[in-house]
Amino acid sequence: MNLYYSPGACSLAAHIAMREAGLSCTCVRVDLMRKTIAADGSNYLAINPMGQVPSLLLDDGVLLTECAAVLQYIADLAPSARLAPPAGSLERYRLMSILNFIGTELHKAFAPLFHSHTSEDYKAAVRGDRRALLHIEAMLADGRSWLMGEDFGVADAYLFSVLRLGPRIGIGLEAFPRTAEFMARTAGRAAVGRALAAEGLHAAAPSRPHPASPHAGSASPHAIA
Ligand SMILES: N[C@@H](CCC(=O)N[C@@H](CS)C(=O)NCC(=O)O)C(=O)O
């Protein structure tokens, strides 16, 4: 199984999930600017025509894309890791709801903030819309450690990966103390630390991209055993 990723991108969530689940896979770094495989310069668009990460190439040749689907697939490969509630349960639909919320209201809502061609007015409007972060803060208001309750799961990996990039785009968590604590708690997990280290990253993304980014970490595919 190959996990196509870019250091520090949303694919970090899938990388974390793999390690939390104790699964084996080969992590293949993608150059998102060039749309190539970093190690050999081959065409990534031949693998995923959208040119995005994460992509999960299964051993039977099927390609799975979209964070929410990839994360649930990984969770279902290792039920004992309890990264997702059982398929078909109401709790599983709650997880899907949260994954969709992170994907649409945070991940993709923030995406234009990374582009120099986005107008400053638009960026200010996105930064000023606090509803999504207030919603996350409310989810954590009962003192729970993780979004779904007491088990760390794939939604937590996704939220961490998206909010980790906040400092780079002017999205701070100063007004969201429970969410800030969530980020520190997640960064302290052993599997998260290993995923970050393997991608050549620190827990918090620097406010400006590291000079080596997006080429941080090894270009060579590496196995998670
Ligand atoms: N809808 C996709 C979006 C994935 C996505 O936007 N990935 C970003 C990295 S965080 C990417 O590959 N960007 C490069 C591009 O869009 O060309 C998903 O949920 O997985």
The ligand as a MOL file (V3000), in Angstrom:
LIG
                    3D

  0  0  0     0  0            999 V3000
M  V30 BEGIN CTAB
M  V30 COUNTS 20 19 0 0 0
M  V30 BEGIN ATOM
M  V30 1 N -10.6660 17.1960 -1.4830 0
M  V30 2 C -9.3320 16.7440 -1.1710 0
M  V30 3 C -8.4420 17.9400 -1.0500 0
M  V30 4 C -7.0080 17.5500 -0.7820 0
M  V30 5 C -6.1030 18.7680 -0.8640 0
M  V30 6 O -6.5520 19.8990 -1.0410 0
M  V30 7 N -4.8300 18.5130 -0.7260 0
M  V30 8 C -3.8810 19.5810 -0.8800 0
M  V30 9 C -2.7980 19.4850 0.1810 0
M  V30 10 S -3.4530 19.8620 1.7980 0
M  V30 11 C -3.2250 19.4640 -2.2370 0
M  V30 12 O -2.9350 18.3870 -2.6700 0
M  V30 13 N -3.0460 20.6000 -2.8920 0
M  V30 14 C -2.4420 20.6630 -4.1880 0
M  V30 15 C -3.4200 21.0090 -5.2440 0
M  V30 16 O -4.6220 21.1720 -4.9710 0
M  V30 17 O -2.9870 21.1470 -6.3970 0
M  V30 18 C -9.3410 15.9100 0.0990 0
M  V30 19 O -10.2160 16.1480 0.9530 0
M  V30 20 O -8.4870 15.0350 0.2590 0
M  V30 END ATOM
M  V30 BEGIN BOND
M  V30 1 1 1 2
M  V30 2 1 2 3
M  V30 3 1 2 18
M  V30 4 1 3 4
M  V30 5 1 4 5
M  V30 6 2 5 6
M  V30 7 1 5 7
M  V30 8 1 7 8
M  V30 9 1 8 9
M  V30 10 1 8 11
M  V30 11 1 9 10
M  V30 12 2 11 12
M  V30 13 1 11 13
M  V30 14 1 13 14
M  V30 15 1 14 15
M  V30 16 2 15 16
M  V30 17 1 15 17
M  V30 18 2 18 19
M  V30 19 1 18 20
M  V30 END BOND
M  V30 END CTAB
M  END
